[in-house]
Amino acid sequence: MSDMGRVFVFDDDADSLQSVVTALRRDGFEVVPFADPKAGLDRLAEGNVDVIVTDLRMPGFTGMDVLRHAARLNPDVPVVILTAYGTVDGAVDAVRSGASDFLMKPVEIPRLRAAVFKALKERGMRREIGRLREEAGRTAGVEGIISASRAMEDVLRKIRLVAPTRMNVLITGESGTGKELVARAIHHLSPRVGQPFLPLNCAAIPETLLESELFGYEKGAFTGATTARPGKLESAKGGTLFLDEVGDVSLLIQSKLLRAIEQKEILRVGSSQVLQVDVRILAATNRDLKVLVEEKTFREDLFYRLNVFGIQVPPLRERREDIPKLSEHFLEVLSRENSTPRKHLSPVAMKALLAYRWPGNVRQLRNALETATLVSSGDTIDVGDLPAEVTRESVPPSSPEPIPLPASRTLTEIELDAIRDALAKTGGNKTMAAKLLGIGLRTLHRKVKEYGID
């Protein structure tokens, strides 16, 4: 196949067909001519074509038929239509139906060349869009993270950066922001993807049991230990261990965990036999470990061992652009899980979701939608179906009226207008404007700079 690309040409007029074929071959294209449009359509079904040039009027088939078949079989292949019976209506119909260009016969060769090169560029753009959509699909499917915000795009960038390495990662953020999803994404994009991913919530297990959960134990090590059992570090060998709420681990366990990370070896409870372990540690916490280090309740050396690479997951109130996409995702998941018809959010309900602060973050959003799905009687969730705390606290108490969020605008436009409106209401006082918007002052400063607001 030519480096320039392959062009299918449909034309029942032999002279016209030869003229087009000769001109395009001179430019380096691989040209496949078809005087019989049916034969061309049969080949079209096989694919392997970059641009189609077709006459509008042919016996049995028209150029519009070719256009429709191409849209069905190869939707990313552009079509250039030629006709000796050109009318404005015909051009409009062709373009509305998806034609890349519309040229009058006899075709002027420079215009033909320009149209085909334009169509080829269009083909490349369509392929790139398809690739990006596929990549986005993989992101949602493999990483399991739903996002539309710049803040989460930065998180995804860091995930992709650190995943192929052997680095331990400390994931920080408020409860309910999706720290375990970040950990799973790192594992799934790492060379360890074929090995175990084992999560362990350190805050949910008493200290005496946490040691056994981490390191395992031998038969008779303590009352009730009737058989030997490997711990999470041993079971995750070759894979990834996710330590959630690592800030709640006692100093005693911290010391043993540090040894396991540094020496890559462990001792089961009740055993003197050293076991080698190769485990990547991903840790998460909603606490400030630096403060705990200063308070001497968390080992500084362990902190630096865990925090080789850090990822901070922003709270939902700082990435409100994600709320519509997350809501659609959760409503789809809830429909599948409960085998019920898919429900939709009314514009007013969506505005309430966008205005609420979400102290419980993404987890709270899902719970709110699950409740609303159960309460709503029809296929639409209205504002009255949402939990009371969402509708009651959607507007900050200091705000005299809700900041308008027009449903027809993009989220970026809505956010920009909301910030401008809040600054106008407060006379440019950023501290008061941040309170009015329900966001942090640092976030407001960042967004003012990002949008170039005076």
C-alpha positions as CSV (number, residue, x, y, z in Angstrom):
1,M,0.0,0.0,0.0
2,S,1.3,3.5,-0.9
3,D,2.6,5.7,1.9
4,M,0.2,8.4,0.7
5,G,-2.8,6.2,1.2
6,R,-5.3,4.1,-0.8
7,V,-8.1,5.8,-2.7
8,F,-11.2,4.1,-4.1
9,V,-12.7,5.9,-7.2
10,F,-16.3,5.2,-8.3
11,D,-17.3,6.5,-11.7
12,D,-19.1,4.9,-14.6
13,D,-17.7,7.5,-17.1
14,A,-14.5,6.0,-18.4
15,D,-12.9,9.3,-19.4
16,S,-13.6,10.9,-16.1
17,L,-12.5,7.8,-14.2
18,Q,-9.2,7.7,-16.0
19,S,-8.6,11.4,-15.5
20,V,-9.1,11.2,-11.7
21,V,-7.0,8.0,-11.4
22,T,-4.1,9.4,-13.4
23,A,-4.0,12.6,-11.4
24,L,-4.1,10.9,-8.0
25,R,-1.5,8.3,-9.0
26,R,0.8,11.1,-10.1
27,D,0.6,12.4,-6.5
28,G,1.7,9.0,-5.1
29,F,-1.7,7.6,-4.1
30,E,-2.5,3.9,-4.6
31,V,-5.7,4.2,-6.6
32,V,-8.3,1.5,-7.1
33,P,-10.8,2.4,-9.8
34,F,-14.4,1.0,-10.1
35,A,-16.5,1.6,-13.2
36,D,-19.1,-0.7,-11.6
37,P,-20.2,0.7,-8.3
38,K,-21.5,-2.6,-7.0
39,A,-18.0,-4.2,-7.3
40,G,-16.6,-1.2,-5.5
41,L,-19.1,-1.6,-2.6
42,D,-18.2,-5.3,-2.3
43,R,-14.5,-4.3,-1.9
44,L,-15.4,-1.5,0.4
45,A,-16.8,-4.1,2.9
46,E,-13.2,-5.5,3.1
47,G,-11.9,-2.2,4.5
48,N,-8.3,-1.1,3.8
49,V,-9.2,2.2,2.2
50,D,-8.3,5.8,3.3
51,V,-10.4,8.0,1.0
52,I,-13.4,7.4,-1.4
53,V,-14.0,9.6,-4.5
54,T,-17.3,8.9,-6.1
55,D,-19.5,10.2,-8.9
56,L,-23.0,11.3,-7.8
57,R,-25.0,9.7,-10.6
58,M,-24.2,6.2,-11.7
59,P,-26.5,3.4,-13.0
60,G,-27.9,1.2,-10.2
61,F,-26.2,3.1,-7.4
62,T,-25.7,6.8,-6.6
63,G,-22.9,8.6,-4.9
64,M,-25.2,9.0,-2.0
65,D,-25.6,5.2,-1.8
66,V,-21.8,4.9,-1.7
67,L,-21.7,7.6,1.1
68,R,-24.3,5.7,3.1
69,H,-22.6,2.3,2.7
70,A,-19.2,3.9,3.6
71,A,-20.7,5.5,6.8
72,R,-22.1,2.0,7.8
73,L,-19.0,-0.1,6.9
74,N,-16.1,2.3,7.4
75,P,-17.4,5.4,9.3
76,D,-14.0,7.0,9.6
77,V,-13.3,7.0,5.8
78,P,-14.1,10.4,4.2
79,V,-16.0,10.6,0.9
80,V,-15.5,13.2,-1.8
81,I,-18.5,13.4,-4.2
82,L,-18.2,14.5,-7.9
83,T,-21.1,15.5,-10.2
84,A,-21.8,17.0,-13.6
85,Y,-25.3,17.9,-12.3
86,G,-24.3,20.0,-9.4
87,T,-26.9,22.0,-7.6
88,V,-26.8,23.8,-4.3
89,D,-29.4,21.4,-2.9
90,G,-27.2,18.4,-4.0
91,A,-24.2,19.9,-2.3
92,V,-26.1,20.6,0.9
93,D,-27.6,17.1,1.0
94,A,-24.2,15.5,0.4
95,V,-22.5,17.5,3.1
96,R,-25.3,17.0,5.6
97,S,-25.0,13.2,5.0
98,G,-21.3,13.3,5.9
99,A,-19.5,14.0,2.6
100,S,-16.0,15.5,3.1
101,D,-16.3,17.6,-0.1
102,F,-18.4,18.2,-3.2
103,L,-16.8,19.0,-6.6
104,M,-18.2,19.9,-10.0
105,K,-17.3,17.9,-13.1
106,P,-15.3,18.3,-15.2
107,V,-13.1,18.3,-12.1
108,E,-10.3,20.8,-11.9
109,I,-7.2,18.7,-10.9
110,P,-5.8,21.2,-8.3
111,R,-9.2,21.2,-6.6
112,L,-9.4,17.4,-6.7
113,R,-5.9,17.1,-5.2
114,A,-6.8,19.6,-2.5
115,A,-10.0,17.8,-1.7
116,V,-8.3,14.4,-1.4
117,F,-5.4,15.7,0.7
118,K,-8.0,17.4,3.0
119,A,-10.0,14.2,3.2
120,L,-6.8,12.2,4.1
121,K,-6.0,14.7,6.9
122,E,-9.6,14.3,8.1
123,R,-9.1,10.5,8.1
124,G,-6.1,10.9,10.3
125,M,-8.0,13.1,12.7
126,R,-10.9,10.6,12.8
127,R,-8.5,7.8,13.6
128,E,-6.8,9.9,16.4
129,I,-10.3,10.6,17.9
130,G,-11.1,6.9,17.8
131,R,-7.7,6.1,19.4
132,L,-8.4,8.7,22.2
133,R,-11.9,7.3,22.7
134,E,-10.5,3.8,23.0
135,E,-7.8,5.0,25.4
136,A,-10.5,6.8,27.4
137,G,-12.5,3.5,27.5
138,R,-9.5,1.6,28.7
139,T,-8.9,4.3,31.4
140,A,-12.5,3.8,32.7
141,G,-12.3,0.0,32.3
142,V,-8.8,-0.9,33.5
143,E,-8.2,1.9,36.0
144,G,-11.8,2.1,37.1
145,I,-11.5,5.9,37.6
146,I,-14.2,8.1,36.2
147,S,-13.1,11.7,35.7
148,A,-13.6,14.9,33.6
149,S,-11.6,17.3,35.7
150,R,-8.0,18.7,35.4
151,A,-7.4,17.8,39.0
152,M,-8.1,14.1,38.4
153,E,-6.2,14.2,35.1
154,D,-3.2,15.1,37.1
155,V,-3.8,12.1,39.3
156,L,-4.1,9.8,36.2
157,R,-0.9,11.2,34.9
158,K,0.9,10.4,38.1
159,I,-0.6,6.9,38.1
160,R,0.7,6.2,34.6
161,L,4.1,7.7,35.5
162,V,4.7,5.6,38.6
163,A,2.8,2.3,37.7
164,P,5.7,0.7,35.6
165,T,8.2,1.3,38.4
166,R,8.9,-0.6,41.6
167,M,8.4,2.5,43.8
168,N,6.3,2.3,46.9
169,V,3.5,4.9,46.7
170,L,1.7,6.9,49.4
171,I,-1.9,7.9,48.4
172,T,-3.4,10.7,50.5
173,G,-6.9,12.2,50.5
174,E,-10.1,12.5,52.5
175,S,-12.3,9.4,53.2
176,G,-14.4,8.4,50.2
177,T,-12.2,10.1,47.5
178,G,-11.3,6.8,45.8
179,K,-7.8,6.0,47.2
180,E,-8.2,2.3,46.7
181,L,-9.2,2.8,43.1
182,V,-6.0,4.7,42.6
183,A,-4.0,1.8,44.1
184,R,-5.8,-0.7,41.9
185,A,-5.1,1.4,38.9
186,I,-1.4,1.5,39.7
187,H,-1.4,-2.3,40.1
188,H,-3.3,-2.9,36.8
189,L,-0.9,-0.7,34.9
190,S,2.2,-2.3,36.4
191,P,4.3,-5.3,35.4
192,R,2.8,-7.0,38.5
193,V,-0.7,-7.1,37.0
194,G,-0.7,-10.8,36.7
195,Q,0.1,-11.2,40.4
196,P,-2.1,-10.7,43.5
197,F,-3.5,-7.3,44.6
198,L,-4.4,-7.6,48.3
199,P,-6.0,-4.8,50.2
200,L,-5.8,-4.5,54.0
201,N,-7.7,-1.9,56.0
202,C,-5.3,-1.3,58.9
203,A,-7.8,0.8,60.9
204,A,-10.4,-2.0,60.9
205,I,-8.2,-4.7,62.6
206,P,-7.0,-4.7,66.3
207,E,-3.3,-4.5,66.8
208,T,-3.0,-8.1,68.0
209,L,-4.7,-9.4,64.9
210,L,-3.1,-6.9,62.5
211,E,0.3,-8.5,63.1
212,S,-1.0,-11.9,62.2
213,E,-2.8,-10.5,59.2
214,L,0.4,-8.9,57.9
215,F,3.0,-11.5,58.7
216,G,1.1,-14.7,59.2
217,Y,1.5,-17.2,62.1
218,E,2.6,-20.7,62.8
219,K,0.5,-23.5,64.4
220,G,0.3,-23.0,68.2
221,A,1.6,-19.4,68.0
222,F,-1.4,-18.3,70.1
223,T,-4.6,-19.7,71.4
224,G,-6.8,-20.7,68.5
225,A,-3.9,-21.1,66.0
226,T,-4.7,-24.7,65.1
227,T,-3.0,-24.4,61.7
228,A,-0.3,-22.3,60.2
229,R,-1.4,-19.4,58.0
230,P,0.5,-17.0,55.7
231,G,0.0,-13.3,56.1
232,K,-0.8,-10.7,53.5
233,L,2.9,-9.9,52.8
234,E,3.6,-13.5,52.1
235,S,0.4,-14.1,50.1
236,A,1.0,-11.0,48.0
237,K,4.5,-12.2,47.0
238,G,5.3,-10.9,43.5
239,G,2.3,-8.6,43.6
240,T,1.0,-5.6,45.4
241,L,-0.1,-5.1,49.0
242,F,-2.4,-2.1,49.6
243,L,-2.3,-0.8,53.2
244,D,-5.4,1.4,53.7
245,E,-5.4,3.8,56.6
246,V,-1.7,3.1,57.4
247,G,-1.7,6.1,59.7
248,D,-3.6,4.0,62.3
249,V,-0.9,1.3,62.6
250,S,0.8,1.1,66.0
251,L,4.5,1.8,66.5
252,L,5.2,-1.8,67.2
253,I,3.7,-3.0,63.8
254,Q,5.4,0.0,62.1
255,S,8.8,-1.3,63.2
256,K,8.1,-4.8,61.8
257,L,6.7,-3.4,58.6
258,L,9.8,-1.2,58.1
259,R,12.0,-4.3,58.4
260,A,9.8,-6.1,55.8
261,I,10.2,-3.2,53.4
262,E,13.9,-2.7,53.9
263,Q,15.1,-6.3,54.2
264,K,12.3,-7.9,52.0
265,E,11.9,-10.5,54.6
266,I,9.4,-11.4,57.3
267,L,9.0,-13.7,60.3
268,R,5.6,-15.3,60.9
269,V,4.3,-14.9,64.4
270,G,5.7,-17.9,66.5
271,S,8.4,-18.7,64.0
272,S,12.1,-18.1,63.7
273,Q,12.4,-18.9,60.0
274,V,13.0,-15.9,57.8
275,L,10.9,-15.8,54.7
276,Q,11.8,-13.7,51.6
277,V,9.1,-11.6,50.1
278,D,9.0,-9.4,47.0
279,V,6.0,-7.1,47.5
280,R,5.2,-3.6,46.3
281,I,3.6,-1.5,49.0
282,L,0.9,1.0,48.2
283,A,-0.3,2.8,51.3
284,A,-3.1,5.2,51.8
285,T,-4.3,7.5,54.6
286,N,-6.7,10.4,55.3
287,R,-4.4,11.7,58.0
288,D,-1.4,14.0,57.7
289,L,1.5,11.6,58.3
290,K,4.0,14.5,58.6
291,V,2.0,15.7,61.7
292,L,2.0,12.2,63.1
293,V,5.8,12.1,62.6
294,E,6.2,15.3,64.5
295,E,4.0,13.9,67.2
296,K,6.2,10.8,67.4
297,T,3.3,8.5,66.7
298,F,4.5,7.5,63.2
299,R,8.1,6.5,62.4
300,E,9.9,9.0,60.2
301,D,11.9,6.3,58.5
302,L,8.8,4.3,57.6
303,F,7.1,7.5,56.3
304,Y,9.9,8.0,53.8
305,R,9.9,4.4,52.8
306,L,6.2,4.5,52.0
307,N,6.3,8.0,50.5
308,V,8.8,7.3,47.8
309,F,6.2,8.7,45.4
310,G,3.1,10.6,46.6
311,I,-0.3,11.0,45.0
312,Q,-2.9,13.2,46.6
313,V,-6.5,12.6,45.6
314,P,-8.5,15.8,45.6
315,P,-11.9,16.0,47.4
316,L,-15.0,16.0,45.3
317,R,-15.8,19.6,46.1
318,E,-12.5,20.6,44.3
319,R,-13.4,18.7,41.2
320,R,-17.1,19.3,40.7
321,E,-16.6,18.8,36.9
322,D,-16.5,15.1,37.7
323,I,-20.0,15.0,39.4
324,P,-22.1,14.7,36.2
325,K,-19.9,11.9,34.8
326,L,-19.7,10.1,38.1
327,S,-23.5,10.4,38.6
328,E,-24.1,8.9,35.1
329,H,-21.7,6.1,35.9
330,F,-23.3,5.3,39.3
331,L,-26.8,5.4,37.9
332,E,-25.7,2.9,35.2
333,V,-24.1,0.6,37.8
334,L,-27.1,0.8,40.2
335,S,-29.4,-0.1,37.3
336,R,-27.3,-3.2,36.5
337,E,-26.9,-4.3,40.1
338,N,-30.6,-4.0,41.0
339,S,-31.9,-5.1,37.6
340,T,-34.0,-2.0,37.4
341,P,-34.6,0.5,34.5
342,R,-31.9,3.2,34.2
343,K,-32.9,6.4,35.9
344,H,-31.8,10.0,34.9
345,L,-31.3,13.2,36.9
346,S,-33.4,16.2,36.3
347,P,-31.5,19.5,35.6
348,V,-32.6,20.8,39.0
349,A,-31.3,17.7,40.8
350,M,-28.0,18.0,38.9
351,K,-27.7,21.6,40.0
352,A,-28.2,20.5,43.6
353,L,-25.5,17.8,43.3
354,L,-23.1,20.4,41.8
355,A,-23.8,22.9,44.6
356,Y,-23.4,20.5,47.5
357,R,-20.0,20.3,49.4
358,W,-19.9,16.4,49.6
359,P,-18.0,15.9,52.9
360,G,-18.1,12.2,52.2
361,N,-16.8,12.7,48.7
362,V,-17.4,10.1,45.9
363,R,-18.6,7.4,48.3
364,Q,-21.3,9.8,49.6
365,L,-22.4,10.7,46.1
366,R,-23.0,7.1,45.2
367,N,-24.9,6.5,48.5
368,A,-27.1,9.6,47.7
369,L,-27.8,8.4,44.2
370,E,-28.7,4.9,45.5
371,T,-31.1,6.4,48.0
372,A,-32.6,8.7,45.3
373,T,-33.0,5.7,42.9
374,L,-35.0,3.8,45.5
375,V,-37.2,6.8,46.5
376,S,-38.0,8.2,43.0
377,S,-41.2,6.8,41.5
378,G,-40.5,7.5,37.8
379,D,-37.5,7.2,35.6
380,T,-36.3,10.7,36.5
381,I,-34.7,11.6,39.8
382,D,-35.8,15.1,40.9
383,V,-34.4,17.3,43.6
384,G,-37.0,16.1,46.1
385,D,-35.7,12.5,45.7
386,L,-32.2,13.5,46.9
387,P,-31.2,13.0,50.6
388,A,-32.2,16.0,52.8
389,E,-28.7,17.0,53.7
390,V,-27.8,17.4,50.0
391,T,-30.7,19.7,49.2
392,R,-30.6,21.5,52.6
393,E,-26.9,22.4,52.4
394,S,-26.4,22.8,48.7
395,V,-26.3,26.6,49.1
396,P,-23.8,27.9,51.7
397,P,-25.6,29.6,54.6
398,S,-23.8,32.9,54.0
399,S,-25.1,33.0,50.4
400,P,-28.3,35.1,49.9
401,E,-29.2,33.2,46.8
402,P,-27.9,30.3,44.8
403,I,-25.3,31.0,42.2
404,P,-27.0,30.4,38.9
405,L,-25.9,27.2,37.0
406,P,-27.5,27.3,33.5
407,A,-28.0,23.7,32.3
408,S,-27.2,24.6,28.7
409,R,-23.7,25.8,29.5
410,T,-20.5,23.7,29.7
411,L,-19.2,23.0,33.2
412,T,-16.1,25.1,32.5
413,E,-18.4,28.1,31.6
414,I,-20.6,27.4,34.6
415,E,-17.5,27.4,36.9
416,L,-16.0,30.5,35.3
417,D,-19.3,32.4,35.6
418,A,-19.8,31.2,39.2
419,I,-16.4,32.5,40.2
420,R,-16.9,35.8,38.5
421,D,-20.3,36.2,40.1
422,A,-19.0,35.3,43.6
423,L,-16.1,37.8,43.3
424,A,-18.6,40.5,42.1
425,K,-20.9,39.8,45.0
426,T,-18.1,40.0,47.5
427,G,-16.4,43.1,46.0
428,G,-13.3,41.0,45.0
429,N,-12.8,39.6,48.5
430,K,-11.4,36.1,47.7
431,T,-11.8,34.8,51.2
432,M,-15.5,35.6,51.2
433,A,-15.9,34.4,47.6
434,A,-14.3,31.1,48.4
435,K,-16.9,30.6,51.3
436,L,-19.7,31.6,49.0
437,L,-18.6,29.0,46.4
438,G,-18.0,26.3,49.0
439,I,-14.3,25.8,48.0
440,G,-11.0,26.3,49.7
441,L,-9.1,29.7,49.3
442,R,-6.1,28.0,47.7
443,T,-8.4,26.3,45.1
444,L,-10.0,29.7,44.3
445,H,-6.6,31.3,43.8
446,R,-5.6,28.4,41.5
447,K,-8.8,28.7,39.4
448,V,-8.6,32.5,39.2
449,K,-5.0,32.1,37.8
450,E,-6.1,29.2,35.6
451,Y,-8.9,31.2,34.0
452,G,-7.1,34.5,33.9
453,I,-9.7,36.3,35.9
454,D,-8.8,39.9,36.8
